Amino acid sequence: MTAEETVRLGTRHQAERDIKALVYEYARLCDDGYNPGGIAALFTEDGQWSAASQDGRLNFGSFVGRTEIEAFFASLEGQIGPRTFHAVMAPRIEVAESLQEGRGDWSAITIMERRAESGEREVAMLAATYEHDYRRHGDQWLFARLKSVIIFDQTW
């Protein structure tokens, strides 16, 4: 392996670590009262966020740009939480040769309190897959797209 290849490999591994840190920070901010400004700042200006179940029964919506993403998370106050738990795991991350873009697939389990249609509080557990596109902006990795496909939703 040449010195240049070694440096490139090290840079790729650092990018993967930085992307993992981005996803963990997203989960942490979700558990911090769905911190709207903090979450929106993790996205590119034209970033996309969406979450829905495979059958369409549960659909949180689709939002484009930091302003829409921040407004959506702000709208969750009183609807979801205050107690939530987001666990993200089993990442598969691919960093492009340019080292400026990447994509990833993750698994997630979320337990949350939320307001039911009846107005009563309920606890829900969701299992989902995350499909991500990442973009490097300066020295920071951001979400260009975060799509959550909910595969399990149980309430009690």
N, C-alpha and C positions, 0 to 999 in steps of 0.2 A: 504494500500500500504506500502510495506516495505521500509526502507531507501535505500536499494540497487535498488529497482524498481524506486524510486523517482530520484535517481542519474542517472540511465539509461535513464529515460524519459527526464530529463534535457539535457543529452548528445545528445539524438536523436533530440530534438528541436534545440539545438545549431547547430547540423549538418545540419538541414534543413535551418536554417538562413545562415550558411556559404555557402551552395550550392546556395541559392538565390543570395547572394552577388557575387558568381562566375559568374552566368548568367548575372547579371546586369553589371558586369565589362566587360564581353564579348561584350555586346551591346554598352557600352561606348567606348570601343576600336575600334569597327566597325565604330562608328561615329567620331573617331579621325583619319580619313584618313586610315581606315583599318590597324591600327598599326600592321605590320607583326610580329615583335618580341614580342610585348605585347600579341597578340592573341596566338601565338605559345606557349608562356610560360604558358598559361592556360590549356594546354593539357599534358597528360602523355607522356612519351617518345614514346610509341607505340599508341598514340591517333589517332583517325580517325575522319575526317571531311568530310561531303558530303552535297550537296544541289542540288535538282532537282525537277521539277514539276512532278505531278502525271502522266501526259501523256508523259513525256520525252521531250517535246518541248523545255523546258528551263533546261539546265543542266550545273551547275557550276563545276561539277567534284567531284571526291573522292580522298582524300589524306590521307596518313598514315605516322605518325611520325611528330615530331616538324619541322624537316627540310623541308619536303614537304609542310606542312601547312604554314610555314613562306614564302616559295617561292611562293606559290599560292597567298597569300594576297599581297605580294610585286608586283606580276604581275598585280594587279588591278589598280595600279597607272596609271592615265590617261584614264582608261576605266570606272571606277565607281567613282562618287564623283566629286568635293570635298564635296558637300553637301549630307549628308545622315542622315536618322533618323531611328533608330531601337527601337521599343517599344516591350518589352516582357511582357507577362501577363498570368494570369490564370494558375499558376504552380500547378502541381500535383507531389509531390516528395515522393519517398519511399526510406527509408534508411534501408539497410539490418541489420539483427540482429547482425552481426559482427561489425557494425558501421564503416566499412572500405570501403563499396561500396554502391551505390545507383543508382536509375534511376529516370528519370523525363520526364514529358510531359509539354510543354509550347505552348502558341500561340504567334505569332509574326506578327507585321505589320512593313514593311520597306518602306520608301519613299526615293528614290535615284535619283540622276542625273547619267546618263550613256551614253556611246557612242553607238549609234545605228549602225546597219550593214552598213548604208549609210555613216557613219562617222559623222553625225549630232548628237548634244546632245539632249537627250530626258529625260523626267522625268518618272519614273516608280514607281508604287506602288505594293508591293508584300504582300500577306498574306500567312502565312505558319504555320505549326506545327513543333515544335522541339521535337525530340526524343533524350534523353540524357542518357548516362551511366556515372556515376561518380566514381572516385576512390580516396581514401584518401592516400596522400603521406606525411608522417610525420604529421605535424599539418595543412596541406593545402588540400583542396578538389580541384581536377582537373577533366577536361573532359577526359574520356576514349573513348567516342564516342559522336559526335554531328551530328545528321542527320536532315536536314531541308527538309521537304516535302512542296513544294510550291503549294498552292491550288488556288491562284489567282495572275494574273500578268497583270496589265493594264498600258499602256503607253500613254503619251500625250505630 
